[in-house]
Amino acid sequence: MKPFTWKRQVCLITGATGGIGEAIAIALAEKGASLILTGRNHEKLSALLSVLPGHHTLVCADITQPEGIDKVLSVCRAKAPTMLINNAGVAVTGDFTQTPEADIGRVITTNLVAPIILTQRLLPLLRHAKEAHVINVGSTFGSIGFPCHSLYCASKFGLRGWTESLMREYVNTGVRFLYLAPRATRTSINSSAVVEMNEALGNQMDEPAEVADALITQVEKGQRRRFLGLPEMLFARINGAFPGLVDRALIKKLPTIQQFMSSTEKETML
Ligand SMILES: NC(=O)c1ccc[n+]([C@@H]2O[C@H](COP(=O)([O-])OP(=O)(O)OC[C@H]3O[C@@H](n4cnc5c(N)ncnc54)[C@H](OP(=O)(O)O)[C@@H]3O)[C@@H](O)[C@H]2O)c1
C-alpha cells in the first residue's frame, strides 16, 4: 500500500462553517487535500471556499434531515471520498429539568444519530479506497459526565462508544475509525456563560487551529484515540477507573457550575 499523503485525500468535513471545522478545512487544504465542505449556512461555506488554496466542493445541507444526507451523498458519489470527519455539533447546557423537549432530540440527533447515518451511508464509498478514515470529533465530555451538560454528555459518550465499537469491528478492513476529543475550544458553540464558567473553574481553552493540528497528527500517526489537554486526559482516565474521585471533585465545583449554567443562556457547550 502506498504511504499516506494528504494530497491523495478527499475529505468530507461536516460542520465546516464552525470554528473547529473551518480550522480543519484550512489546515487540510494547506496540506493539499481535496475537500467536500458541508454546513447549513451557504454564505459562510462560500466565504470559506474563497479563501482556501486548491479546488474544493461545498454542499449546503442539514445533516439531521434525510434529504440533507441524500444531498451530501449525491455529491460524494462523484468525488470518491477517502475521509469523513464527523465534526458538526450543537450543545445545550443548563438545568436538565428546564431543557425544552425539542432540544433533547436536536442534540442527540445532530451529535450522534446524524454521524451514525452519514457514516453508514458513506461507508460503501469509503471502502472503494484502499485506505480510508472516519474521524469522529467527540469531547472531553464524552468521557466525563459534567453537571449541567447532561444531553451533550449523553451524545458524546454515545459517539465515543459507537466509534470504539467500529474501530474494533473494522480492524481487518481498510477503514480506520478514530476518535478525537477536544477540550474547551474558543468557538461560537460556547456561550459567554460557558466561557465565564471555564475561567472561574480555571479550565484552559484551546484555539481551533490547535484542534486541527491535533487531528492531522492523529491521522498521520494512526492514533485511534486522542484527547486534547493533559489535565483533561488524566481526568477522563481517572473518571474511567475511579469515578468516585471525580464525583467528589465535580461536586465541590457544583455551586460554581450552577452559578453560570442556571443563567437564561441555553445554547453552549464544551
Ligand atoms: N468548541 C468547543 O469547546 C468544543 C470542545 C469539544 C468538542 N467540540 C466539538 O467540536 C465540534 C465542532 O464544534 P465547534 O466548536 O466548531 O462549534 P461551532 O463553531 O458552533 O460549529 C458547529 C458546526 O456544526 C454545524 N451544524 C450544526 N448543526 C448542523 C446540522 N443540523 N446540519 C449540518 N451542520 C450542522 C454548524 O454549521 P451551520 O450552523 O452552518 O449549519 C457549524 O459548522 C462539535 O462536534 C463539538 O461538539 C467543541
The ligand as a Tripos MOL2 file, in Angstrom:
@<TRIPOS>MOLECULE
LIG
   48    52     1     0     0
SMALL
NO_CHARGES

@<TRIPOS>ATOM
      1 N1        -15.6800   24.4030   20.9690 N.am      1 LIG1
      2 C1        -15.5320   23.5710   21.9840 C.2       1 LIG1
      3 O1        -15.3150   23.9820   23.1510 O.2       1 LIG1
      4 C2        -15.5660   22.0810   21.7390 C.ar      1 LIG1
      5 C3        -14.9990   21.2310   22.6970 C.ar      1 LIG1
      6 C4        -15.0590   19.8510   22.4940 C.ar      1 LIG1
      7 C5        -15.6710   19.3390   21.3620 C.ar      1 LIG1
      8 N2        -16.2220   20.1990   20.4590 N.ar      1 LIG1
      9 C6        -16.8950   19.5990   19.2800 C.3       1 LIG1
     10 O2        -16.2800   20.1040   18.1060 O.3       1 LIG1
     11 C7        -17.2240   20.0810   17.0270 C.3       1 LIG1
     12 C8        -17.2330   21.4250   16.3130 C.3       1 LIG1
     13 O3        -17.6870   22.4110   17.2340 O.3       1 LIG1
     14 P1        -17.3140   23.9630   17.1400 P.3       1 LIG1
     15 O4        -16.7450   24.3170   18.4470 O.co2     1 LIG1
     16 O5        -16.5400   24.2390   15.9180 O.co2     1 LIG1
     17 O6        -18.7700   24.5660   17.0860 O.3       1 LIG1
     18 P2        -19.4240   25.6590   16.0920 P.3       1 LIG1
     19 O7        -18.4450   26.7290   15.8210 O.co2     1 LIG1
     20 O8        -20.7230   26.0320   16.6970 O.co2     1 LIG1
     21 O9        -19.6730   24.8020   14.7960 O.3       1 LIG1
     22 C9        -20.6750   23.8100   14.7350 C.3       1 LIG1
     23 C10       -20.8150   23.3750   13.3000 C.3       1 LIG1
     24 O10       -21.8320   22.3560   13.2290 O.3       1 LIG1
     25 C11       -22.6850   22.6500   12.1300 C.3       1 LIG1
     26 N3        -24.0220   22.1220   12.3370 N.ar      1 LIG1
     27 C12       -24.7880   22.2140   13.4550 C.ar      1 LIG1
     28 N4        -25.9800   21.6390   13.2370 N.ar      1 LIG1
     29 C13       -25.9640   21.1640   11.9680 C.ar      1 LIG1
     30 C14       -26.9040   20.4680   11.1680 C.ar      1 LIG1
     31 N5        -28.1270   20.1440   11.6270 N.pl3     1 LIG1
     32 N6        -26.5640   20.1410    9.8920 N.ar      1 LIG1
     33 C15       -25.3450   20.4790    9.4120 C.ar      1 LIG1
     34 N7        -24.4020   21.1260   10.1330 N.ar      1 LIG1
     35 C16       -24.7100   21.4690   11.3900 C.ar      1 LIG1
     36 C17       -22.6970   24.1810   12.0800 C.3       1 LIG1
     37 O11       -22.9840   24.5980   10.7550 O.3       1 LIG1
     38 P3        -24.2240   25.5190   10.3300 P.3       1 LIG1
     39 O12       -24.5890   26.3570   11.5050 O.co2     1 LIG1
     40 O13       -23.7390   26.2370    9.1180 O.co2     1 LIG1
     41 O14       -25.2370   24.5170    9.9890 O.co2     1 LIG1
     42 C18       -21.2460   24.5110   12.3800 C.3       1 LIG1
     43 O15       -20.4950   24.4460   11.1970 O.3       1 LIG1
     44 C19       -18.5740   19.7020   17.6600 C.3       1 LIG1
     45 O16       -18.8290   18.3370   17.4460 O.3       1 LIG1
     46 C20       -18.3470   19.9800   19.1400 C.3       1 LIG1
     47 O17       -19.1720   19.1850   19.9490 O.3       1 LIG1
     48 C21       -16.1820   21.5380   20.6020 C.ar      1 LIG1
@<TRIPOS>BOND
     1     1     2 1
     2     2     3 2
     3     2     4 1
     4     4     5 ar
     5     4    48 ar
     6     5     6 ar
     7     6     7 ar
     8     7     8 ar
     9     8     9 1
    10     8    48 ar
    11     9    10 1
    12     9    46 1
    13    10    11 1
    14    11    12 1
    15    11    44 1
    16    12    13 1
    17    13    14 1
    18    14    15 2
    19    14    16 1
    20    14    17 1
    21    17    18 1
    22    18    19 2
    23    18    20 1
    24    18    21 1
    25    21    22 1
    26    22    23 1
    27    23    24 1
    28    23    42 1
    29    24    25 1
    30    25    26 1
    31    25    36 1
    32    26    27 ar
    33    26    35 ar
    34    27    28 ar
    35    28    29 ar
    36    29    30 ar
    37    29    35 ar
    38    30    31 1
    39    30    32 ar
    40    32    33 ar
    41    33    34 ar
    42    34    35 ar
    43    36    37 1
    44    36    42 1
    45    37    38 1
    46    38    39 2
    47    38    40 1
    48    38    41 1
    49    42    43 1
    50    44    45 1
    51    44    46 1
    52    46    47 1
@<TRIPOS>SUBSTRUCTURE
     1 LIG1         1 GROUP 0 **** ****
